Amino acid sequence: QKTKMDYGTCRERRESLERELASRVLPSSLGSSGSDPNNHSDEDLELLQHWIEELDDFEAQIIRFCESIQAIPGADTEFSNVIFALTESSWASSSGGVGEDISSSLYSNLLEFRDAIKALDEQIQQAYSAGQSLGSLSAPDSAATALQRARNSLYNA
């Protein structure tokens, strides 16, 4: 439940940043109407609020995903190490100081997790292909063909 505590800390930090943002001038990319730089359209503010909500939803999904894969038992394999690193990742930077950016450790661990899943998928495909080639009756070097030749030799003897 370290993740829940991290989420709570990050949420408080986000809310303090929102309060600070409300008292500051928004970025110039949000077009202001008129000559007053603090006068932003409702559409701009609505768009900003939308992206804040999207990031909150994404954060909640990441936390739920990390909590769900913590329960997966596994031996000390590369994949289990990747899962452990991902579940130990924090949404925000470890020092959590005001004004710091979101940590890249979560992103890099997500990329490592994706690569590990791709590697496991390739291993599954290779194992399936190996099983197919061993069981093929048309391949001259398959186990089924060798077994059929041995069976024919025994019947002919």
N, C-alpha and C positions, 0 to 999 in steps of 0.2 A: 503494500500500500504506500510505498515510497512514491509511486507514480501519482497516486491521488493527492499526496501532500505537495508534490511538484506541481501538479495541475492547479491546486488551490493557490500556491504561491504565485504561479505565473498568471493566474486569473486576476489576483489582487494587483499584480504589477501592471497588467493590461488595463485594468480599471483606473489605476492611478495615471497611466499614460493617456487614457481617454480624457480624464479630467484635465490633465495638463494640456492636451491637444485642444480641448474646448476653450482654453484661455489663450491659446496661441493662434498665430496666423496659419491657415492651412497651406499646403504646398501650392506652388504656382500652377501645377498641372491641373488643379481644380480651378477652373475659370471663375473669377469673381465678377460679379455684376456691378457696373458703375465704377466710380473712382475709388471707393473704399475697398482696400484689399481684404478686410475682414467680412465683407458682405458676400456670402456665397449663396448660390441658389439652393433651393430645397432639393433639387435633383442631384446636385453634387454631394450634399450631405447624406442623402438617401443612398447614393452609390457607395460612399465611404462606409456607412453603417452596414450595407449589404456585405462588403468585403470583410469587415470585422466579424460579422456573423458566420460567413463562410470559413474563415480561419478558425473560429471557435468550434464549428462543426468538424472541421478536419482534425483539429487537436483532439476532440473527443473520440473520433474514430481511431486515431492512432493509439490513444490510451486503451480503448477497448480491445484493439487488436493485440497490443503488447500484453495485456492481462490474459487474453485467451490463449496466447502461445506460451505463456509461462507454465501452463499446466501440461504441456507436452513433455512426456518423459523421453529421455534419450541418453545414449552412451556418450562418452567423451569423444565426439566426432567434430569435424570441422563445422558441420551444419548446426550442431547443438551449441558450439561456441558462437556462431553467428547469431543464433536465437538469443543466447544469453546477452551478447553485446547489445542487441536491439532492445531487449526488455529493460536493460539497465540505462538506456539512453534517456536523456532528459529533454523535454520539449524546449526548455530555455537553457541558457548558458549556466555553468555550474556556479559561478560567482553571483549571478543574479543581480548585478548592480543596475541602477537606474540608467537607462539610455543605451544599454548594451543590446546587440542584435541577437536574434535567435541563433542558438548554437548549430553549427554545421554537423555535429556528431550524430544527431538523429538522422539527418539527410544522408550522411555517408553510411551509416548503419543500415538504412533502408535500401541503399544501392547495393551494399554487400549482401543483404538478405535476398534481393531480387536476383543477383548473380548466383547465389547459392541455390535458389529455386530452379534457375535455368540449368545449372550443372546437374541437379538431381533429375530434372526432366530428361536431359540428354542421357544420363545413365539408365533411366527407365527405358528410353527408346532403344538404346544399344542392347540392353538385356532382352527386350522383346524381339529385336532383330536376330540376336544370337539364338534364341529359342526357336524362332521360325526357321532359321537356316539349319539348325540341328534336326528339326522335325520334318524337314522337306523331303519328299520322296523323289523329287526331280534333281536335286543337287547331288553331284557325284561324291562329295566329301561329307555328306550329312550322316548323323548317327543312325537315322532310320534306314538309309541306303546300306550302310555297313551291316546293320542288323539283318536286313533282308538278304544280303549276299551270304552272310554266315548261315542263316536259316536254309537257304537254297543249297549251300555246300553240304550241310548236315543231311538234308533230304536225299541228295544225290549220292551220298556215300554208302 
